[in-house]
Structure formats: C-alpha cells, structure tokens
Amino acid sequence: MVWTAPMTAAASNTMTASQYNTHVRDNFLELGVAKLSGVNGTMVVAGTNNITPRYVNGSEIISTDQSTTSATYTDLATVGPIVTATTGTNALVIWAASIYNSLSDVSSTCSYEISGATTRLADTSLELSRDGMSTSGRMRAGMMHYRTDLVAGSNTFKMKYKVASGTGSFQYRQIIVIPF
C-alpha cells in the first residue's frame, strides 16, 4: 500500500465505503504509528508517498578478554559480536572495543564484515586500531560509519580482529547497527 492523496469533499456529497477505505482507512494504515509493530523502530522513506519501518536490533557486547596473533582478520574464541538487521541500502554501524597488544608500538585492529543480502569482508579502510602505545597501554575506543552500499534485506554484521605482530587482546567488544 502507498499513501493516496485524499479526495476533496463537497457539501452534500456522500462518501462511499470504497472512497472511505481508500482515502481514510488506507491512509491511516500508512502512518508510522500503524506500520511500527515493535520497540526500537523508526520510519524511512521507501519511495514516493511510501514509508517503511526499520528496527534497531539492539547491540551485542562481549566483555571477556580474548586474543589473537593472526595477521589477517579472524574470529576470536567467542565469535562476534554479531547483529543481524533488516536494512535498506543504508545503515549506521557503530563498533567499539578495549584493545591491547603484547608489544609496544604495534597495531591491534578490529573491523567488521557483512554477510546476508550484502557481502563485504572486514578491511583496513574501516578499522579501529590501537597503535603507537606501550605494552602497558590498553585503549578503549569506538568508530562509526554510515554505509550507503548495502543490498536491502537481512544483513549480518560481525566484528573481526587482527594484529601486525605480537598478541592482540580485545575486551568489551560491541557492535550496534541502526538500519535506514
């Protein structure tokens, strides 16, 4: 269904059931309050006179401290965090972690991959990196990226991890996806 421009009423004209259903009932069903069926929802424009709901599926946080020595993006012992969301072609992705490396001045990084309707590997263009710190320095930081290259549908966002050398440790890992 899409919004229909309401008819213009004239004095002493009777509205038929079909006109009422088209111009009143169906238009009310196109309002955001009628389309949203759960909490954490928002409305986005899906086309001319057409809105559609999107839901923030929450976020996942993994608080355990886990490590890797992999020089390519990999999973940790507890995979993720992972969030699956129904998106349009856009979404705001926010990810964060507390990062440490066993060596000084060596990078430990995290990014995320996307699977489902969209397939994108984790890459260095969107990485959160701890670099140039002493071995005693743990860094807690986050990043966000407004993606405009998604394929509309069910998309799964999963954090991945790597190091330049040494052992990288990651704690309080979190990802949030706000679909548009």
Phi, psi and omega in degrees: 000150172227163179296138176246133178301126183297146178289160177266122180279148176235149180305138178065011171272139178264134178274129178281165177300319179297316178295317178300312181299319181288312191267342180245292184303306184296324178291322175299322179291346177270353178287152181304320182298330179279329184277330181284128183241010181204178179279165178062033181256158175217164180250143176230155178282124181254357181161181180301126180055033183218120175244154180221147181281149170227145184238135172281114184280019180081201179219166174237140176231135177243116187269344182293145179273115180228158188226168176211157172242009184289135177271356175238156183301132184214171173273156170265179182305316171263107185295141174109201012291161184226135174228130174251132182218147170276118184241164163272217179273357182230149173201149173263122181247128180236129178221151184209160177194159169261121192238142181216152172227146182289345180246150177284148175056035179235139184276142167236130187226156172224148177216201177213154174247162178235136174225168182109230179298327179247142175237116177219130176279155173297139180214169186287345180289340180229058182245146171263120189232139172252115184213153176073026180243159177285167182296340180274357185264114173258137183241132173250121182208169178215164178222161172219151180215130176269106182277135177236016186239024183275155169268128183300138179141201180278118180236137180249128182249123183229130179287146179226162191219149174201167177226158173283322174191177182073198179244122178263134178245140184228129182224159180050051181280132184216142174224140179229136178235124176247105185280149176232000000 
